[in-house]
Amino acid sequence: MTVQETVPPGTGRPPGAALPALARWAAALRPEDIPDRVRALAASQLLSQLASIRAGAAQPRGQRLIEGFGPPFQQDVRTSACVLAALGSWLNLDDTAYAGHLSNSTVAVPLAYAHHLRLDGPALLAAIVAANECAARVTAAATLGPLRGQSALHTHLVGATAGRLHCQRADATEWADAFTLALAMPPWPLLRALLASDARLLHAFVPVRTAMDACDGAAAGLRGAPDLLEHPDGFLSRFATVPLPGAVTDGLGERWHTETLSFKMRPGGPGIDAAVDCAIELHRALAPVRSDDIAEITVDTSLYTLLFGRTADAYVHGPGAPLGALVLHTPYTVATALLTGDLTVDDFTTPRRDDETRWGVARRVRVVHDPAMTQALLDSEAPIGEAVRRAGPAAERWLEGFGGKAVARMAVRAEGLTGRTDFAHASKATGARVTVRLHDGRAATRERMIPLAAAGPHTRRHHRELMKRKFVELGGSRDVAESVDHVGDMSPENLRTWIDAALR
């Protein structure tokens, strides 16, 4: 499918307004329009997020959320959508893409509405893909801005709106009005609240609830400003340092942002995944490795990981560290993976997160910037490379603010989209090199440029097996995991039974 940029006479919509064009395309998207490889990724994304929701619901804070707002599936489907979004986001097990942390809205909301409306498998997967494409494109337009990752809550305003309306088969006019109503007052989260308090559990809940209100308003006939995204007084003027409005509609039906998905195998914030992968390999290579054996651990990584880690450092001082900051903390996560051979949900809860042995090793971790890894980060599509290329020389201003003049000089690519008609070969190079030096003089190093299950060649070949493994490791049934291969063919009755079993 391709989007038409012409504006019908008498609509009152300005030529070129991005959100109405996106709405027309997404409202018309049907299962048969989606390539098989994209639907397969959406099925893996669904299983991955079900695993994340299970894990969130099993945690003490997740149980408190359920006590306050009700169970994941309840009579009020709007609240179901909000609860599912919150539970899946709590432990940073949610999946990301270029651009944004998508699944907390783009899977959670279609899941709630498919269950409530008794939709079949093809309809659920199509709604997930439609929500991915809409949310990722609007997020990409503002990627070179002050908010990114889980703090970019506008992702969920769009993802939740699209996910619900696709399930409801709403018309394009309703979509456009709902998009612009949802983005009328976008949230700007406070970093301290996200990193140091339980407010983080509500960070996806709140924008999803706002999106539900926007959908209700649009259905009742409330109108939004169709040019809200690109108007000088609109969304991008506040949320983007270098606006990229063309990212919203370019290549619709050809450039599938769902193909840029990076899946989370373990809890933990952006950038630590490759370092943890390396630490797990080193645990096996050095086994047995004890705290007293370790003299020093060096993590060479990109500026992306380094800066996120520095943000967390201000909140992490040892045992008792708040979970919101701990999941971003490279020393603790690497030390834990090196000592235990894994990084699990339980490692972020007491008593494990207060283990002084782990913290003793964490204090011996040094995180060092490797310019070559920052270059590789900028050369990949996710999380920011595609935006930098698209912006060309205009990205220098944002890059300087992000990482200083050295990063701004590195590799600003001016070729735009030349030769990049799709995302079939997208990658996310958030690499790391971990070196462990022992007191007896031995040293061992492991390096990984693309984390396990992040966008890249290995994930394109193995995402099904990886997400089945994640689901089972987080307590899900192996039978449910294996059945994900058939979601795209499930009847309404079979899909509802499968979803209930997945979260039982």
Residue, then its C-alpha position, 0 to 999 in steps of 0.5 A: m500500500t502507498v499513501q496518497e498525499t492529495v487532500p480531498p476538496g472541502t476537508g479543511r485539512p492543510p496539504g501535506a499534514a502528516l497525521p491525516a496521511l498516516a491515519r489514512w494508510a493505517a486505517a486501511l491496512r489489512p492482514e494481507d497487506i503485511p509481508d510474512r516476515v513482518r507478521a512473523l516479527a509481530a508474533s514474536q513481539l506479542l509473545s515477548q510482551l506477554a512474557s514481560i507482562r507476566a513478569g511485571a504482574a509477579q512483582p510486588r509493585g505489579q501486584r500493587l498496581i493490580e490492587g489499585f486498578g484491577p486485573p489485566f483483563q476486566q470489564d472496562v477494556r480501557t483500563s485493561a489496556c492501561v494495566l497491561a501497558a504498565l505491567g509490561s514496562w516495569l522491568n525494562l523487558d519491553d521491546t524497542a525499535y527505530a524509533g521508541h519503546l513500542s510494545n507497552s502500547t503497540v502490543a498491550v492495547p491491541l491485546a486488550y481490545a482483541h481479547h475484549l472484542r473477540l478478534d481473530g489472530p490475523a486481526l490482532l497481528a495487523a493491529i500490532v503492526a499498524a500500531n508499531e508503524c504509527a508510533a515508531r514513525v512519530t517517534a522517529a520524527a522527534t528522535l533528535g530531541p530532548l526525550r528518548g527511550q522510555s522517557a519519550l511517552h508520546t510514543h504511547l499516545v500514538g501507539a495506543t490510539a492506533g492499536r485500539l482504533h485498528c481493532q475497532r475498524a474505525d475510519a480514517t477521519e476518526w483516526a486523524d482526530a484521535f491522533t491529534l487529540a492524543l498529541a494535544m497535551p503530550p507528557w514531559p516526564l521528570l527524570r527523578a520520578l522515573l528513576a527514583s520512585d514508583a511513578r515509573l510504574l505509571h509512565a506507560f499507564v498515563p499516556v495510554r489512558t490519555a490515548m483512550d480518552a482521545c479515542d472516545g473524544a474522536a468517536a464523539g465528534l471532537r476534532g483535532a488540529p490536523d497539522l498539529l505535528e508540523h505546525p510552528d506551534g505544534f508537537l515537533s516544535r516542542f519535542a524535536t531539536v531537529p524535526l524530521p516530519g517526513a519520517v512520518t509518511d515516507g515509504l509507508g507500506e515499503r519501510w516497515h519499522t517493525e523490521t527494526l525491532s530489538f527484543k529484550m531477553r533480560p531486564g535492564g535499560p538501554g545499552i547494557d545488553a551487550a555488556v551483560d551478554c559478554a559478562i555471561e560468556l566470561h562467567r562460562a569461560l572463567a568458571p568458577v569465578r569468585s568475587d575475591d578473584i577479580a581485580e578489575i572489570t573494564v567495559d568499553t562501550s559507546l557514548y550511548t551506554l556511557l551517558f545512560g549509565r552516568t544518568a543512573d549513577a547519581y541514583v545508585h550508591g549500593p544496596g537499596a538502589p531504586l529499581g528505575a535507576l538500577v536497570l540502567h546501571t552497567p556496573y551492577t548488571v555486569a557484576t551480577a552476570l559475571l558472578t552468576g552467569d545470568l541476569t534475571v528479574d529476581d536480581f532486581t529485587t531483594p535480597r539479591r539486589d542488596d548482596e554486598t558481594r555483588w556490589g563489591v564487584a560492581r565497584r571494580v567496574r570501569v566504563v570507558h568510551d570507545p569511539a569506534m563503538t560510537q561510530a558503529l552506533l551511528d552507522s546502524e539504524a537504531p536507536i539514532g543512526e537513521a535519524v542522524r543520516r536523515a537529518g544530514p548536516a542538521a544533526e550536528r547541532w543535536l549530536e553536539g548537545f548529546g555527546g559533545k563536539a567530538v561526536a558531532r564530528m564523527a560521522v554525520r551522514a548527508e546521504g539521507l535515504t539514498g539506497r535505503t528503501d526499506f529496513a530489511h537489513a536494519s541493525k542496532a549496534t549498541g556494542a560492548r567489550v568486557t575485560v576481566r582481570l584477575h589477581d593471579g594475572r590472568a585476563a579474559t575479554r569478550e566483545r559483542m557489537i549487536p546484543l543478543a536479540a537486538a535488530g540484526p542478521h541473527t535476530r532476523r533468523h532466530h527471533r522465534e526461538l529467542m522469544k519462546r526461550k524468553f517466555v519459558e524462562l519467565g515462567g510461561s508454558r512451553d505449549v503456549a510458547e510453541s503455539v505462537d507459530h499459529v497465532g496468525d491463523m487462530s480463530p477468535e475462540n482459539l486466540r482468546t484461549w491462548i491469551d488467557a493461558a499465556l497470562r495464567 
